[in-house]
Amino acid sequence: METVLKADIFFFIASVAIIILTLLFSVLLFYLILAGRILYKLAARLKSGFRESEEFISELKERLENNPVFNFFFPSSRKRQRSNAKDDSIKRGN
């Protein structure tokens, strides 16, 4: 009789522990889902911001490449000059 009583107590404690762990897991899962949604929205905003900054940087690059002061301090490299010369000769038909 004593073993049956001990088994009943064990199963009662195990059931209560499983219920508590399930509730804790549910709360944790709820907060993880909320965090995931926030991260998704943040990523979307960052993506749109990167697109805007990409346009700004490409425009700035074009302005700098055409600026004579910038070209004086930072002349084109030889590789670019050679490749541009090859492209020009190909365009001319040489």
N, C-alpha and C positions, 0 to 999 in steps of 0.2 A: 504494500500500500504506500509505503514511503517513497518508492521509486516513481510511482505514478504521480504523486504529488510534486516531486522534484521535476519531472518531465513537464507537468502542467505549468509550473512556475517558469521553467526555461522557455517554453513556447510563448508564454505571455510576455516575458521580457524581450524575447526575440521579435515578436510581433510589434511591440511598442517601439523598439529600436528601428525596425524597418520602416514604420510609419514616420518616425522623426527624420530618418535619413532621406526618405522620399520627399518630405516637405522641404528639407534643406536643399536637396537637389533641384526641386522645382523652383525655389526662389533663386538659386544660382543660375539656372537656365533662363529664367525671366530676365535677370540683369544682363546676362550675356547677350541675349537677343536685343535688348535695348542698346547695349554698347555697339553691337554689330550694325544696327540701323544708324546710329550716330556716325560711326566710321564710314558707312556707305555715303551718307550725305556730305560728310567732310571731303571724301575723295572726289565726289562729283563737283564740289565747289573748287577744289584745288585744280581739277582737270580744266575747268573753264578758265580759271586764272592763268594756267599755263598757256592756254591758247592765246589769251590776250597778250601775255608777256612775250610769246613767240613772235607775234606780229610786230610788237614794239621793237624787239631785238633785231629782227630782219630789216626793219626800216632804219634803225640806227646803224646797222652794218653797211647798208647801201649809202647812207650819208657819209660815213667815215671813209669808205672806199673812194668816194668822189671828192673828198676834202684834200686840197693841196698841202695844207699844213701837216695833216696826218701822213700823207704820202711822203713828205720830206723827212719826217722823223722815223717812219716805218716803211721803207721802200719794199716793193714786191720782191719775193724771193726768186732765185734763179729757176727753181722748178716751175713756178707759175709762168715765168717769162718764156721758158722753153716750151711748155705745154701750150701757151697762147700762141707762140710762133708756129708750132706744128698745126694748131687749129686754123690759123690764118692761111698757112700754105695749103691746107686741105680745102679750105673754102675757095681759095683762088684757083685751085685746080692744078697746082704744081706737083 
